[in-house]
Amino acid sequence: MRSPTKPSLAGLMAMIGVVAVSGSAAATTVPDDDASDVVIVDEGTGDERLDLNAPMVVGTTANAVDTSRTSGMLQVTGAQNATEEVDVTTTVEQTVEVVDVAADGGYTMIRTVDSYDATVTSGSAETGDSFKNDEELEPLVGVSLEQTYDATGQLLTIQPVAGTTLTADQQASVDVLLDQGTDQPFPDVAVGAGAVWTAEMPDSGGATATFELASILDGTAEIQLSFEGDPTEMAGLVPSGADDVSGTMDGSGSYTVNVDNRLDTSSEFTLLLDLTMTVQGAELTMALEMTNTRVVALS
């Protein structure tokens, strides 16, 4: 998934005829792996301990619906003035099935993108296209992929299922998925209620989040998180050549984890971004709310 903190400025720049610069926010940058390391602050209390990386269960099938929405205001002031309201929603539905679990806890699943839809409610077509999410999945609708992971959920390999030949566009999408890898924000040791740890916020472009295992009740773990970051330091967010860059970024969210089957993990995040910069003499401002939800149901 493309980071919600890396909206493209292409549409906003086009509003005033500013020439796009290399290294703009549309570029994909892989954060330093060390930035995603989990640091345990408190392992929690109580006798009930939860391994958030418990083994997968062979034969489990799940349906996942990912919904991402970016809404807010883009504004430019300078030689020309322009304001554009943006509201873009991307919905992706996928089916995954665990087909093998190795002795070391690594596993293999079949992943099929069932549908992809991006809806621009407000904003120009060009700006709306800039804020689409997960666009690498669009060419993969209807394609089944075999994906292998290590025991902690890190993506290792992707290949089409036997008998399937990928087009050039589909292979390019697979390459993007491999390059993205998998953000794993959970500890690799069992923790109890009240446990606190820090890790890179998935899809945040580098923001560090604080996680807390708020409760373990009736087979369900509730994990709360909060995060904040300096948007000027987020990978790919600020175009090269920008001056007077300032802003704030903060957010919160939660995970709901089935303690008996971690494939059944739903989540929701909300991020607020305010960013102002000067590019080629024009002041560009973004005031955006970005939400991401994942709803998983076992079948």
C-alpha positions in Angstrom: 0.0 0.0 0.0 1.3 3.4 -0.8 1.9 5.5 2.2 -1.0 7.9 3.1 1.6 10.5 3.9 3.0 10.6 0.4 0.3 12.4 -1.7 1.5 13.5 -5.1 1.8 17.2 -5.8 1.4 16.7 -9.5 -2.2 17.9 -9.6 -1.6 20.9 -7.3 1.4 22.0 -9.4 -0.6 21.7 -12.6 -3.1 24.1 -11.2 -0.6 26.9 -11.6 1.6 25.5 -14.3 4.5 24.7 -12.0 6.9 22.3 -13.7 7.2 19.0 -11.8 10.6 18.5 -10.1 12.5 15.4 -9.7 12.1 13.6 -6.4 8.5 14.8 -6.0 6.1 13.2 -3.5 4.9 10.8 -6.2 8.2 9.0 -6.0 8.3 5.7 -4.1 11.0 5.5 -1.5 11.8 2.5 0.7 12.4 3.6 4.3 15.5 2.4 6.1 14.8 -1.1 7.4 16.2 -0.1 10.8 13.5 2.4 11.2 10.8 -0.3 11.4 12.5 -2.2 14.4 10.1 -2.9 17.3 11.3 -1.5 20.6 9.4 -2.9 23.7 8.8 -0.3 26.4 6.8 -2.5 28.7 5.9 -6.2 28.3 2.6 -5.9 30.2 1.2 -7.6 33.2 -0.9 -10.6 34.0 -0.6 -14.4 33.4 -2.3 -14.3 30.0 0.4 -13.6 27.4 -0.2 -13.2 23.7 2.1 -14.0 20.8 1.0 -11.6 18.1 3.0 -13.6 15.6 1.3 -17.0 16.4 1.5 -19.6 13.6 -1.0 -19.3 10.8 -3.6 -22.0 10.3 -3.5 -24.1 7.1 -6.8 -24.0 5.2 -7.9 -20.7 6.6 -9.5 -18.4 4.0 -10.3 -14.8 4.6 -11.9 -11.9 2.8 -10.2 -8.5 3.3 -11.7 -5.1 2.3 -9.3 -2.2 2.4 -10.7 1.3 2.2 -8.5 4.4 1.9 -9.8 8.0 1.8 -8.0 11.3 1.4 -10.0 14.5 1.9 -9.1 18.1 2.4 -7.8 21.2 0.8 -5.0 22.0 -1.6 -4.0 25.6 -2.0 -1.4 27.6 -3.9 -0.7 31.3 -3.5 1.8 33.5 -5.5 1.7 34.9 -9.0 -1.5 32.9 -9.4 -3.9 31.8 -6.7 -5.8 28.5 -6.8 -7.7 26.3 -4.3 -8.9 22.8 -4.8 -10.9 20.5 -2.6 -9.9 16.8 -2.8 -11.9 13.8 -1.8 -10.7 10.4 -3.2 -11.7 6.9 -1.9 -10.0 3.7 -2.9 -11.6 0.3 -2.1 -9.8 -3.0 -2.7 -11.3 -6.4 -2.0 -9.0 -9.4 -1.7 -9.2 -13.1 -0.8 -6.4 -14.9 0.9 -6.0 -18.6 1.8 -3.2 -20.1 3.9 -2.0 -23.2 2.0 1.1 -24.2 3.9 2.8 -23.5 7.2 6.5 -24.6 7.7 8.0 -26.0 10.8 9.7 -22.7 11.5 6.4 -20.8 11.3 6.9 -19.4 7.8 3.8 -19.8 5.6 2.5 -19.6 2.1 -0.8 -18.1 1.0 -2.7 -17.6 -2.2 -3.8 -14.0 -2.7 -6.4 -12.9 -5.2 -7.4 -9.3 -5.8 -11.1 -9.5 -6.4 -11.9 -5.9 -7.2 -10.3 -2.4 -7.3 -12.3 0.8 -7.3 -11.1 4.4 -7.0 -13.7 7.1 -6.7 -13.0 10.9 -7.0 -15.8 12.8 -5.3 -14.0 16.2 -5.3 -11.1 17.5 -7.3 -9.9 17.4 -10.8 -9.2 14.0 -12.6 -5.4 14.7 -12.4 -5.4 15.6 -8.7 -7.8 12.7 -8.0 -5.5 10.3 -9.8 -2.6 11.5 -7.6 -4.4 10.5 -4.5 -5.5 7.0 -5.6 -4.1 4.3 -3.3 -2.8 0.8 -4.0 -2.9 1.5 -7.7 -0.3 -1.3 -8.2 -3.2 -3.7 -7.4 -5.4 -2.6 -10.2 -3.7 -4.6 -13.0 -3.8 -7.7 -10.7 -7.6 -7.9 -10.4 -8.6 -11.6 -11.0 -5.0 -12.8 -10.7 -4.0 -15.4 -8.0 -0.5 -15.1 -6.6 1.4 -17.4 -4.4 3.2 -15.5 -1.6 5.6 -16.8 1.0 6.4 -15.1 4.3 8.7 -15.8 7.3 7.3 -16.5 10.7 7.0 -12.8 11.6 4.9 -12.0 8.5 7.7 -10.5 6.3 7.0 -11.0 2.6 9.7 -13.1 0.9 8.5 -14.2 -2.5 5.6 -13.7 -5.0 4.9 -15.8 -8.0 1.7 -16.5 -10.1 -0.1 -19.8 -9.4 0.8 -22.6 -11.7 -0.6 -22.1 -15.2 -0.8 -18.4 -14.9 1.3 -16.1 -17.1 1.6 -12.4 -16.1 1.5 -9.6 -18.5 4.2 -6.9 -18.4 1.9 -4.6 -16.4 1.1 -7.3 -13.9 4.7 -8.3 -13.4 5.5 -4.6 -12.8 2.9 -4.6 -10.1 4.3 -7.7 -8.5 7.7 -6.1 -8.5 6.2 -3.1 -6.7 4.7 -5.4 -4.1 8.0 -7.2 -3.5 9.7 -3.8 -3.2 7.2 -2.7 -0.6 7.6 -5.8 1.5 5.5 -6.0 4.6 5.5 -3.6 7.6 5.3 -5.7 10.8 4.6 -3.6 13.8 4.2 -6.3 16.4 6.7 -7.7 19.0 8.4 -11.0 18.4 7.8 -12.1 22.0 4.6 -12.8 23.9 3.2 -9.8 25.8 0.5 -9.2 28.3 -2.3 -6.6 28.6 -0.9 -3.1 29.0 2.2 -3.9 27.0 3.7 -0.9 25.2 6.1 -0.8 22.2 7.2 1.5 19.5 7.6 0.7 15.8 7.3 2.4 12.4 3.7 3.1 11.6 2.7 1.0 8.6 2.2 3.1 5.4 3.3 6.3 7.1 6.5 7.0 5.2 8.6 6.8 8.4 6.5 8.0 11.4 7.1 6.2 14.6 4.0 5.0 16.4 3.4 4.0 20.0 1.4 0.8 20.4 -0.4 -0.5 23.5 -2.1 -3.9 24.0 -5.2 -2.4 25.6 -7.0 -5.7 26.3 -7.3 -9.4 25.7 -10.9 -10.5 26.0 -13.0 -13.4 24.6 -10.3 -14.4 22.2 -9.8 -10.9 20.8 -6.8 -8.5 21.4 -7.4 -4.8 21.1 -4.3 -2.7 20.2 -4.4 1.0 20.3 -1.8 3.3 18.7 -0.9 6.9 18.3 1.8 8.5 16.2 3.2 11.8 15.2 6.0 12.8 12.9 7.8 15.6 11.2 6.3 15.6 7.7 9.4 17.4 6.3 11.3 14.2 7.1 8.9 11.7 5.6 10.3 9.7 2.7 9.2 11.2 -0.7 6.7 13.7 0.7 8.6 17.0 0.0 9.7 17.6 -3.6 13.3 18.5 -4.1 13.9 22.3 -4.4 11.2 23.1 -1.9 12.0 26.0 0.6 10.4 27.2 3.9 9.0 23.7 4.5 6.9 23.4 7.7 4.0 21.4 9.0 2.6 18.9 11.4 1.4 15.3 11.2 -0.3 13.2 13.8 -2.8 10.4 14.0 -4.2 7.4 15.8 -5.7 4.0 15.2 -6.3 0.4 16.4 -5.9 -3.2 15.5 -8.3 -6.0 16.4 -6.6 -9.4 16.4 -8.1 -12.9 16.7 -5.7 -14.5 19.2 -6.4 -18.0 17.7 -5.8 -17.0 14.1 -3.8 -13.8 13.3 -4.9 -13.9 9.7 -8.1 -12.4 11.2 -6.7 -9.0 11.9 -8.7 -5.8 11.2 -7.4 -2.3 11.6 -8.2 1.4 11.2 -6.0 4.5 11.1 -6.5 8.2 10.8 -3.8 10.7 9.9 -4.0 14.5 9.9 -1.4 16.3 7.7 -0.8 20.1 7.5 2.1 21.0 5.3 3.3 24.3 3.7 6.2 24.8 1.4 7.5 27.1 -1.3 8.2 25.6 -4.7 9.4 27.7 -7.6 8.2 30.9 -6.0 4.7 29.6 -5.2 3.5 28.7 -1.7 1.8 25.2 -1.7 -0.3 24.2 1.2 -1.9 20.8 2.0 -4.5 20.3 4.8 -5.6 16.7 4.6 -7.3 13.9 6.5 -6.3 10.4 5.5 -8.1 7.3 6.8 -7.3 3.7 6.1 -9.5 0.8 7.3 -9.1 -3.0 6.8 -12.0 -5.3 7.6 -11.2 -9.0 7.6 -13.7 -11.8 7.8 -12.8 -15.5 7.9 -14.8 -17.7 5.5 
